[in-house]
């Protein structure tokens, strides 16, 4: 029996949330959950999956935590022989082992986004604990070295462990202090699911679905909050295209080539309704603007019908609200679609000097596309290949190399 990776990814934050709530030690709880996942990987293929996988994982992780605490108690008692001023012993919880009936993922999300942590650390820790992303994936999302991100996550864990941050659902008046971080985390989790940054798969569907589920829970806690509605709308309007984004072999199908009849109309209707309700409340925030851009793409029946001038105007407004270099890159694409590839290429030159974008595969891919549009076939081939060399996503890599090969075939240039 093969264990679905998506199931373990979905269960991990739920199990971790329960163990942290029961034992109060974030770092040790994470280790215990990893041991439980390893036990599942070894036992379930031979013994079969239990009827309640989450409950099974929680029980195994709870036993690991109890063993850890007993070992810690014994160690402290041995040290007490020579250190009479040792701190009090930790207490092993005496409650009945949890059965997995309560999902603590949202509480875990809010705890990781606690104001005691800096926002970058909170977001990084939450992506690791709730999203299940690797340190390398998180580093790519932040465009920083992996070692830097690893240190940031370790410091966040230490802060959680030493600060006594309670594992409780935030009260309504506590939400404003952490909502921005919570929404940004869900946004990044969804993005990693929508377009996996590495590996064989184009999409990590379980991640995007979990982000949508958690966004719905946040909206229940904060009904009618415009940016929560905007984020959920953005997720739904983007995820609606999922059935058309990959071919039968899992290869990438870009937006302009997708069969729009495959898009999820129900998700588009729900997302559009949420967006309208959010925009009706007044000044739009960044998630509402991104949702509005997604809606313009979804409402276009063909590529030619896309309202690029309106999309460009929205990206210009969005760019004033955020320092995200990908927003700038997308604005350049929209600018090229409105004013032509030559002007788009001129705009790209200003991005070459931006540290966070310099050398990024998407910068090379956009330049390749605009060079192709302008008729510079050799330049386009070169940049498609350079973009392929820099991406860790194999579907993206195959697509970029296919673009280069297609241009070579069109010009009669022999492959290298």
C-alpha positions in Angstrom: 0.0 0.0 0.0 1.3 3.5 -0.9 0.6 6.2 1.6 -0.7 9.4 -0.1 1.8 12.2 0.5 -1.1 14.6 0.4 -2.7 12.9 3.3 0.4 13.2 5.5 0.9 16.8 4.4 -2.7 17.6 5.4 -2.5 15.8 8.8 0.9 17.1 9.9 -0.2 20.6 11.1 -3.4 19.1 12.7 -1.3 16.6 14.7 1.3 19.2 15.6 -1.4 21.6 16.8 -2.9 19.0 19.1 0.5 17.9 20.5 1.5 21.5 21.2 -1.8 22.3 22.9 -1.4 19.2 25.1 2.2 19.5 26.0 3.1 23.2 25.5 6.6 22.5 24.0 6.7 23.5 20.3 10.2 22.3 19.4 9.9 18.9 21.1 6.4 18.5 19.7 7.6 19.0 16.2 10.3 16.3 16.7 7.6 13.9 18.1 5.3 14.5 15.2 8.2 13.8 12.7 8.9 10.5 14.6 5.2 9.6 14.3 5.2 10.3 10.6 8.3 8.1 10.2 6.5 5.3 12.1 3.5 5.7 9.8 5.7 5.4 6.8 7.2 2.2 8.1 4.1 0.5 9.5 1.1 1.6 7.3 2.3 0.0 4.1 2.6 -3.4 5.9 -0.2 -3.2 8.4 -2.7 -1.1 6.5 -3.9 2.5 7.2 -5.8 2.9 10.4 -9.4 3.9 10.4 -8.5 7.2 12.1 -5.1 8.2 10.7 -5.0 11.5 12.5 -5.8 9.9 15.8 -3.1 7.2 15.3 -0.5 9.9 14.6 -1.5 11.9 17.6 -1.3 8.9 19.9 2.1 7.9 18.7 3.4 11.5 18.9 1.9 11.9 22.4 3.7 8.7 23.5 7.0 10.1 22.1 6.4 13.3 24.0 5.6 11.5 27.2 8.8 9.4 26.8 10.8 12.6 26.2 9.4 14.3 29.3 10.1 11.2 31.5 13.7 11.2 30.2 14.0 14.9 31.0 12.6 14.3 34.5 15.1 11.5 35.1 18.0 13.6 33.8 17.1 16.6 36.0 16.8 14.3 39.0 20.3 13.0 38.4 21.6 16.6 38.0 19.9 17.5 41.2 22.3 15.4 43.1 25.0 18.0 42.4 22.8 21.0 41.6 20.3 21.7 44.4 19.1 24.9 42.8 17.9 23.1 39.7 14.6 24.5 38.2 11.4 22.6 39.0 10.7 19.4 37.2 8.5 19.5 34.1 5.1 17.9 34.6 4.0 15.0 32.4 0.4 15.7 31.4 -2.0 13.2 33.0 -4.9 13.7 30.6 -6.2 10.9 28.5 -4.4 10.5 25.1 -6.1 12.6 22.5 -8.2 10.9 19.9 -7.7 13.4 17.1 -11.3 14.6 17.1 -10.3 18.3 17.4 -8.5 20.2 14.6 -6.1 22.7 16.2 -4.5 23.9 12.9 -6.0 27.4 13.1 -4.8 27.8 16.7 -1.4 26.6 15.7 -1.4 29.1 12.8 -2.3 31.9 15.2 0.3 30.9 17.8 3.1 30.9 15.2 2.0 34.4 14.1 2.1 35.7 17.7 3.2 39.3 18.1 6.2 38.2 20.2 7.8 37.1 17.0 9.1 39.4 14.3 6.9 39.2 11.2 9.5 37.5 9.0 10.2 34.9 11.7 6.5 34.3 12.3 5.8 33.8 8.7 8.8 31.5 8.2 7.9 29.3 11.2 4.3 29.0 10.2 5.2 28.0 6.7 7.3 25.2 8.3 4.9 24.1 11.0 1.5 24.7 9.3 2.3 24.5 5.6 4.8 21.7 5.9 7.2 23.5 3.5 10.9 22.7 3.6 13.4 25.3 4.6 14.6 25.4 1.0 11.1 26.1 -0.3 10.6 28.9 2.3 13.9 30.4 1.4 12.9 30.6 -2.2 9.6 32.2 -1.3 11.5 34.9 0.6 14.4 35.0 -1.9 17.1 34.5 0.8 19.8 31.9 1.3 18.6 28.6 2.8 21.1 29.0 5.7 19.6 32.4 6.6 16.1 30.9 6.6 17.1 28.0 8.7 18.5 30.3 11.4 15.4 32.4 11.3 13.2 29.4 11.9 15.4 28.2 14.7 15.2 31.5 16.4 11.5 31.6 16.1 11.2 28.2 17.7 13.4 29.3 20.6 11.2 32.4 21.1 8.1 30.3 21.2 9.7 27.8 23.7 11.0 30.5 26.1 8.2 33.1 25.9 5.3 31.0 27.3 3.1 31.9 24.4 -0.3 30.3 25.2 -1.8 27.8 22.7 -5.3 29.4 22.5 -7.6 30.7 19.9 -7.1 34.5 19.7 -9.9 36.7 21.0 -11.4 39.2 18.6 -9.3 42.1 20.0 -6.1 40.1 19.5 -6.6 39.4 15.8 -5.4 42.8 14.5 -1.9 42.2 15.9 -1.4 39.0 13.9 -3.8 39.1 11.0 -1.4 40.5 8.5 1.1 37.7 9.2 -1.7 35.0 9.1 -3.0 36.2 5.8 0.5 36.4 4.3 1.3 32.9 5.5 -1.9 31.5 3.9 -1.0 33.4 0.7 2.4 31.8 0.5 1.1 28.3 1.4 -1.4 28.6 -1.4 1.2 29.9 -3.9 3.4 26.9 -3.1 0.5 24.6 -3.7 -0.6 26.4 -6.9 2.9 26.3 -8.4 5.3 24.0 -6.5 8.8 25.6 -6.4 10.6 22.3 -6.8 10.2 18.7 -7.6 8.3 16.6 -10.2 4.8 17.9 -9.6 3.6 21.2 -11.1 1.0 21.6 -8.3 0.8 20.5 -4.6 -2.9 20.3 -4.5 -3.1 19.4 -0.8 -1.3 22.6 0.1 -3.6 24.9 -1.9 -6.7 23.1 -0.6 -5.4 23.4 3.0 -4.8 27.2 2.5 -8.3 27.6 1.2 -9.7 25.6 4.1 -7.8 27.7 6.7 -8.8 31.0 4.9 -12.5 29.9 5.3 -11.9 29.4 9.0 -10.3 32.8 9.4 -13.3 34.3 7.6 -15.6 32.5 10.1 -13.6 34.1 12.9 -13.6 37.5 11.2 -16.8 37.7 9.0 -17.0 40.4 6.5 -13.3 41.4 6.9 -12.5 42.8 3.4 -8.9 41.5 3.1 -9.8 38.0 4.4 -12.6 37.9 1.8 -10.1 39.3 -0.7 -7.6 36.6 0.0 -10.1 33.8 -0.1 -11.5 35.2 -3.4 -7.9 35.3 -4.8 -7.4 31.7 -3.9 -10.7 30.5 -5.4 -10.3 32.5 -8.6 -6.8 31.2 -9.1 -7.5 27.6 -8.1 -10.4 27.6 -10.5 -7.9 27.2 -13.3 -6.2 24.2 -11.8 -7.9 21.6 -14.1 -6.5 23.3 -17.2 -3.0 24.1 -15.9 -1.4 20.7 -16.6 -1.6 18.2 -19.4 -2.2 14.4 -19.0 1.5 14.0 -18.3 1.6 16.7 -15.7 3.4 19.3 -17.9 2.7 23.0 -17.6 0.1 24.6 -19.8 0.4 28.4 -19.6 -2.6 30.6 -19.2 -2.8 31.7 -22.8 -3.0 28.1 -24.0 -5.4 26.7 -21.4 -8.8 25.2 -22.3 -11.0 27.7 -20.4 -14.0 25.3 -20.6 -12.2 23.2 -18.0 -12.0 26.1 -15.4 -14.1 25.6 -12.3 -17.0 27.9 -12.8 -18.4 27.3 -9.3 -15.2 28.5 -7.8 -15.2 31.6 -10.1 -18.7 32.5 -9.1 -17.9 32.2 -5.4 -14.7 34.1 -5.7 -16.3 36.9 -7.7 -19.1 37.2 -5.2 -16.6 37.5 -2.3 -14.6 40.1 -4.2 -17.7 42.2 -4.8 -18.6 42.1 -1.1 -15.1 43.1 -0.1 -14.7 45.9 -2.6 -18.1 47.3 -1.6 -16.7 48.1 1.9 -14.4 50.9 0.6 -10.6 51.2 -0.1 -9.2 48.0 -1.5 -6.2 46.2 0.0 -3.5 44.2 -1.8 -5.4 40.8 -1.7 -8.5 42.4 -3.1 -6.5 44.0 -5.9 -4.8 40.6 -6.7 -8.3 39.0 -6.7 -9.6 41.7 -9.0 -6.7 40.9 -11.5 -7.5 37.1 -11.2 -11.2 37.9 -11.9 -10.3 39.8 -15.0 -8.4 36.8 -16.3 -11.2 34.4 -15.4 -13.9 36.6 -16.9 -12.2 36.7 -20.3 -13.7 34.1 -22.6 -10.5 34.1 -24.8 -7.0 35.4 -24.4 -7.8 38.2 -26.8 -10.6 39.4 -24.6 -8.4 39.9 -21.6 -8.7 43.5 -20.3 -4.9 44.2 -20.1 -5.2 48.0 -19.6 -7.3 47.4 -16.5 -4.9 44.7 -15.3 -2.0 47.1 -15.8 -3.8 49.8 -13.8 -4.4 47.4 -11.0 -0.8 46.2 -10.9 0.4 49.8 -10.8 -1.9 50.5 -7.8 -0.8 47.2 -6.2 2.9 48.1 -6.7 2.4 51.2 -4.5 1.3 49.0 -1.7 3.9 46.2 -1.7 7.6 45.8 -2.2 7.1 42.3 -3.7 9.4 42.1 -6.8 7.0 39.6 -8.4 4.3 42.2 -8.4 6.7 44.5 -10.3 7.6 41.7 -12.7 3.9 41.0 -13.4 3.3 44.7 -13.9 6.0 44.7 -16.6 4.3 41.8 -18.3 1.0 43.7 -18.3 2.8 46.8 -19.6 4.2 44.8 -22.5 0.8 43.4 -23.3 -0.6 47.0 -23.5 2.3 48.9 -25.0 4.2 46.2 -26.8 7.2 44.0 -26.1 9.9 46.7 -26.8 8.6 48.8 -24.0 8.3 45.8 -21.8 11.9 44.9 -22.4 13.0 48.4 -21.5 11.1 48.2 -18.2 12.8 44.9 -17.5 16.2 46.5 -17.6 15.4 48.4 -14.4 14.8 45.0 -12.7 18.2 43.6 -13.5 19.6 45.8 -10.7 17.1 44.6 -8.0 18.9 42.2 -5.7 15.9 40.0 -5.0 15.1 39.5 -8.7 18.6 39.4 -10.2 19.2 35.8 -11.4 15.7 34.7 -10.7 14.4 32.2 -13.3 11.1 34.1 -13.8 13.0 37.3 -14.8 14.8 35.2 -17.5 11.5 33.6 -18.5 9.7 36.9 -18.9 12.5 38.4 -20.9 12.5 35.3 -23.2 8.8 35.7 -23.8 9.1 39.3 -24.7 12.1 38.7 -26.9 10.1 36.1 -28.7 7.2 38.5 -29.1 9.6 41.1 -30.5 11.1 38.7 -33.1 14.5 38.2 -31.4 14.5 34.4 -31.7 18.1 33.8 -30.7 17.8 36.0 -27.7 14.5 34.2 -26.7 16.1 30.8 -27.1 19.1 31.8 -24.9 16.9 33.2 -22.1 14.4 30.3 -22.2 17.4 28.0 -21.6 18.9 30.2 -18.9 15.5 30.3 -17.1 15.3 26.5 -17.3 18.7 26.1 -15.7 17.7 28.3 -12.8 14.3 26.8 -11.8 14.0 23.9 -9.4 10.5 22.9 -10.7 10.9 20.1 -13.2 7.6 20.8 -15.0 8.6 24.5 -15.5 12.0 23.4 -16.6 10.5 21.0 -19.3 8.2 23.8 -20.5 11.0 26.3 -20.8 13.2 23.9 -22.7 10.3 23.0 -24.9 9.8 26.7 -25.8 13.5 26.9 -26.7 13.3 23.7 -28.8 10.1 25.0 -30.6 11.9 28.2 -31.6 15.0 26.3 -32.8 12.7 24.0 -34.9 10.9 27.0 -36.3 14.2 28.6 -37.4 15.8 25.4 -38.6 18.6 25.8 -36.1 20.0 22.4 -35.1 19.8 21.5 -31.4 22.9 22.0 -29.3 
